[in-house]
Amino acid sequence: MALASNEIMPESALSPMPKSKRWLAWLGLALLVIVLDQVVKAVIVGNFAYGEGLIITSFFNLVHVLNHGAAFSFLAGAGGWQRWFFIALAAVISVWLVIMIRQHQQEKLAPLAFTLILGGAIGNVIDRIAIGAVVDYLDFHAGGYHFPAFNLADSAITLGVVCMLVQQFLESRQPDE
């Protein structure tokens, strides 16, 4: 049925993707982050011995290191209990993120943020379950200082947090209705 030029298009025609398909698209993006993360980690583990690295530029190396802790090796030397703690924490947060993605699926920035964090968290949990630590490989340095090595999953989590902060900033700048 064609609309007359003065009729308003129904909401469903304006939305490029129905709710259920948008939900699947967000989950698909999380899965893509997980797969890319695991593929790159497999390439690193398959081509570098533990502790080995390759100089790429004067400020960047590829390395094969393991992180038994969290960000910046937080709790890395805690004796082993932290592995299960971080797995449980990531599981709880992942469930919350899936709920948030579903609730905000029609938005743009919020579900993107939640999706990136979800994909990164699950990517790192896979490592913790499989080998007891997270494989890190991106090593940036300058002036003798090395930023702690990280991976694609960590990058996705960081980008997701940045998106959350931007979303909050944009919402705070909108006038109250």
Residue pairs with C-beta under 8 A, 6 or more apart in sequence:
3 9
12 18
15 106
17 25
19 105
19 106
22 105
22 106
23 101
23 102
23 105
26 101
26 105
26 111
26 112
26 114
26 115
27 98
27 101
27 115
29 112
29 115
29 116
29 119
30 101
30 115
30 116
30 118
30 119
30 122
31 119
32 119
33 115
33 116
33 118
33 119
33 120
33 123
33 152
33 153
33 156
34 119
34 122
34 123
34 126
34 153
36 152
37 119
37 120
37 123
37 124
37 151
37 152
37 153
37 156
38 123
38 126
40 137
40 151
40 152
41 123
41 127
41 135
41 137
41 151
41 152
44 62
44 64
44 135
44 137
45 64
45 135
48 54
48 62
48 63
48 64
48 137
49 64
50 64
50 65
50 66
51 63
51 64
51 65
52 63
52 64
53 61
53 62
53 63
53 64
53 139
54 61
54 62
54 63
55 61
56 62
59 140
59 141
59 142
60 138
60 139
60 140
60 141
61 139
61 141
62 137
62 138
62 139
63 136
63 137
63 138
63 139
63 149
64 135
64 137
65 135
65 136
65 137
65 139
65 149
66 131
66 133
66 134
66 135
66 136
67 73
67 76
67 133
67 134
67 136
67 148
67 149
68 76
68 77
68 82
68 83
68 132
68 133
68 134
69 75
69 76
69 77
69 78
69 82
70 82
70 86
71 148
71 154
72 148
73 148
75 82
75 85
76 82
80 132
83 128
83 132
83 133
86 125
86 128
87 125
87 128
87 129
90 121
90 122
90 124
90 125
90 128
91 125
93 117
93 121
94 118
94 121
94 122
94 125
97 114
97 115
97 117
97 118
97 121
98 118
100 110
100 111
100 114
101 111
101 114
101 115
101 118
104 110
104 111
104 114
105 111
109 163
109 166
109 167
109 170
110 163
110 164
110 167
112 160
112 163
113 160
113 161
113 162
113 163
113 164
113 167
114 160
114 164
115 160
116 156
116 157
116 159
116 160
116 163
117 156
117 157
117 160
117 161
117 164
118 160
119 153
119 156
120 152
120 153
120 154
120 155
120 156
120 157
120 160
121 153
121 157
123 151
123 152
123 153
123 156
124 134
124 151
124 153
124 154
124 157
127 133
127 134
127 135
128 134
134 151
134 153
135 151
136 148
136 149
136 150
136 151
136 154
137 149
137 151
138 149
138 150
138 151
138 155
139 146
139 147
139 149
140 146
140 147
141 147
